Amino acid sequence: MKSSVKVPKILLPNGNIDMSKWSVIACDQFTSQPDYWNRVAQVVGDSPSTLKIIYPEVYLEMGDKQDRIKSINDNMQKYLNGGVFEEFEGFILVERTAPDGQKRLGLVIAVDLEDYEYTPENNALIKATERTVVERLPARIEVRKGACLESPHIMMLMDDRKSKIIENLHKNADKFQLAYDFTLNMGGGSIKGYKISGEICNEIITAIDGLLSKQELIEKYGSAKPILFAVGDGNHSLATAKECWNNIKSQLNDCERENHPARYALCELVNLHDESLQFQPIHRAVFNVGEEFLQYMQTNLAKLGGTNRVKVAYNGREYLWQVSDNASDAIADIQHYMDEYGKTCKAMVIDYIHGDEHLLNVAKENNAVAVFMPCLEKSGLFDYVVRRGVLPRKSFSMGHAEDKRYYLECRSLL
């Protein structure tokens, strides 16, 4: 069976590039805090940077979308043709030290988009964990369809309970060539990367494919229904890549489809059982609502009979909403009633916030309702996806905002 994993040709900035300016955090962070992105721009200045080839979502509602997209694609071409990159064929073993000192291991690979689907119910080997908001795709598609580069913030999860793949590779990290080692900007901690090439890449692919053995699947989930990876972060970016590939492949013959660069997507693979990987809730800041919204939510959630509570803050006061003891059900219920309320309150806007302090700041600055969401247990994630499909959108986050993946490695789409 053909593997879902491909050894990519990775583009890394050459030795003359200031890596601390090159690498910036995922575009879907700090979406209600333009000051953060203004400070990033000040840090970067005129230096080559991934900031200039991404579209931070904080700017999506501004009226200069086409100018931004043109600038992004122009900068990509400039970097690709201007000697910014050195090409390396292989994987990158990543050691990320978070701001709190925890180390997270990862492996930069390419995945076959033919094996990925983001629809709620499918038989794909690579699945979304959360519901995809299709309304968020068009702007991303506009950027990617004219792009000559991709630089992902996608974090892919695998259920390697025996920690036999990435962790074993890291034990021999001193045998591999160092790709980079630097401090991330804006308090993101630090990061090291090691080049993995040659036959060892094939050995890694064989080990990853082994996660699909019938015996192992039954042992984990009580079913032989196959699942290889689940998307942890960056599902909308992966969904964008999928849609662009669907458009491109319709114009290709079978031979051209087999190895076209757009068929694959770069991502960082992380073991779900990495000790540093902690699930965090993604809170809701609800704009343009008030006491009526609070009463609506409180009344409807109470009807479901749950015994857990979530904290809500608005206009200097705190409230408690009654929710299910099961975190995934509680998240689904809260999101459902918010969506229902939004059908009649057209002015309502929901933003998805990482971190308690960020939530309170956003709510205070905008007179919004701050909803502190429950935290999902990571141990049940794959089992939930196998049995029930996707969770509601923005159900969990892997770490705080500053822990998110920074753009770094690139790959040519030409």
Secondary structure, 3 states (H helix, E strand, C coil): CCCCEECCEEEEECCCCCHHHHCCECCCCCCCCHHHHHHHHHHHCCCCCHHHHCCCHHHCCCCCHHHHHHHHHHHHHHHHHCCCEEEEECEEEEEEECCCCCEEEEEEEEEEHHHEECCCCCCCCEEECECCCHHHHHHHHHHHHCCCEECCCCEEEECCCCCCCHHHHHHCHHHCEEEEEEECCCCCCEEEEEEECCHHHHHHHHHHHHHHCHHHHHHHHCCCCCCCEEEEECHHHHHHHHHHHHHHHCCCCHHHHHHCHHHEEEEEEEECCCCCCCEECEEEEEECCCHHHHHHHHHHHHCCCCCEEEEEEECCEEEEEEECCCHHHHHHHHHHHHHHHHHHCCCCEEEEEECHHHHHHHHHHHCCEEECCCCCCHHHHHHHHHHHCCECCCCCEECCHHHCCECCCEEECC
